[in-house]
Every structure is written in structure tokens, then in C-alpha cells.
Amino acid sequence: MRFLIRIFFRTLRRVLTPFMIAGYHLSRPRGIQRTAEDQRAVDEGTGWLALYHFPACPFCIKVRRVMDRLSLNVELRNALQPGEHRQTLEREGGRIKVPCLRIAAEDGRVQWLYESDDIIAYLEERFGSSG
Ligand SMILES: N[C@@H](CCC(=O)N[C@@H](CS)C(=O)NCC(=O)O)C(=O)O
């Protein structure tokens, strides 16, 4: 029975994934416009960030939308498939759960921020109009 339930949800995910991704691309918000100089300063800040995500995860899509709206060029690291990004997330972040924002600092320290709402609050505070 458990096996059948697992197959059901796996199939459901396979069917829904292209629609989730297409929906995200079709309704991407227009990013805010900055002067070239301001955008360069923001890019310098976001260069220290990386978002571990699954392409069709609704919580990840919520975060990516905020990044689009704020015109943040953050490196996306797909942790869905087995491989380097998934291993790093588990080993250094502590668990495979997405979205997770890797925040590096100049002194070499790294913070792993889980929870979509916390990531959004961080991005809004650092790069939003009030930040
Ligand atoms: N409350 C979390 C939920 C995140 C979540 O459930 N992510 C799923 C993918 S859609 C996940 O990583 N599941 C793996 C797990 O929980 O082990 C958030 O808002 O970020």
C-alpha cells in the first residue's frame, strides 16, 4: 500500500512539474529598474548568495518570484537530482530541504537560511526599497 502511495505521488509530481515551471515562467514579475551603478552594487551583494532549490517546488517559486521582482541575480543550484549541490546542501546546510539560501561572508563564514518566509524577509530587508 505504501509503495502504491509513493508511486501515486511520484507520478503526480511528474505530471504537475511542467505546469508549475511553465506557470512560473509565464507569470514572472517585471523586475524593478535600477541605475546601472545601483544594479552593480546589488549584484556585488547577491554574488555572495546561492539559492538551493527544486525547480517546481512552490516554496522555491515563491522565493524566485521575489528575486525576480527585486531584480536579484542570485545563482540557482538545483538540489533535486543526486549530485554536488544536493550533497553540499545536506552536508553543509544540515538537511535536504528547499528553498535554502547560502549566504557567504567576506571573512569566509557561511550561513544556511532555510524557510521561504525567512529568506524573503532577508532579501526584502537587504535589497528591497526599504533596505
Ligand atoms: N516551510 C518550508 C517548506 C519547504 C518544503 O516543504 N520544501 C519541500 C519541497 S517543496 C522539501 O524540501 N521537502 C523535503 C523535506 O522536507 O525533507 C518553507 O516555507 O520553505
The ligand as an SDF file (V2000), in Angstrom:
LIG
                    3D

 20 19  0  0  0  0  0  0  0  0999 V2000
    8.0730   25.6710    5.3830 N   0  0  0  0  0  0  0  0  0  0  0  0
    9.0300   25.4270    4.3260 C   0  0  0  0  0  0  0  0  0  0  0  0
    8.5240   24.2930    3.4680 C   0  0  0  0  0  0  0  0  0  0  0  0
    9.5650   23.8600    2.4430 C   0  0  0  0  0  0  0  0  0  0  0  0
    9.2690   22.4590    1.8810 C   0  0  0  0  0  0  0  0  0  0  0  0
    8.4030   21.7400    2.3640 O   0  0  0  0  0  0  0  0  0  0  0  0
   10.0210   22.1030    0.8560 N   0  0  0  0  0  0  0  0  0  0  0  0
    9.9200   20.7810    0.3010 C   0  0  0  0  0  0  0  0  0  0  0  0
    9.9520   20.8170   -1.2210 C   0  0  0  0  0  0  0  0  0  0  0  0
    8.5180   21.6080   -1.8830 S   0  0  0  0  0  0  0  0  0  0  0  0
   11.1190   19.9670    0.7630 C   0  0  0  0  0  0  0  0  0  0  0  0
   12.2300   20.4440    0.7290 O   0  0  0  0  0  0  0  0  0  0  0  0
   10.8670   18.7600    1.2090 N   0  0  0  0  0  0  0  0  0  0  0  0
   11.9090   17.8740    1.6250 C   0  0  0  0  0  0  0  0  0  0  0  0
   11.8620   17.6240    3.0910 C   0  0  0  0  0  0  0  0  0  0  0  0
   11.0810   18.2810    3.8040 O   0  0  0  0  0  0  0  0  0  0  0  0
   12.6030   16.7620    3.5340 O   0  0  0  0  0  0  0  0  0  0  0  0
    9.2700   26.7090    3.5460 C   0  0  0  0  0  0  0  0  0  0  0  0
    8.3600   27.5660    3.5150 O   0  0  0  0  0  0  0  0  0  0  0  0
   10.3600   26.8850    2.9930 O   0  0  0  0  0  0  0  0  0  0  0  0
  1  2  1  0
  2  3  1  0
  2 18  1  0
  3  4  1  0
  4  5  1  0
  5  6  2  0
  5  7  1  0
  7  8  1  0
  8  9  1  0
  8 11  1  0
  9 10  1  0
 11 12  2  0
 11 13  1  0
 13 14  1  0
 14 15  1  0
 15 16  2  0
 15 17  1  0
 18 19  2  0
 18 20  1  0
M  END
$$$$
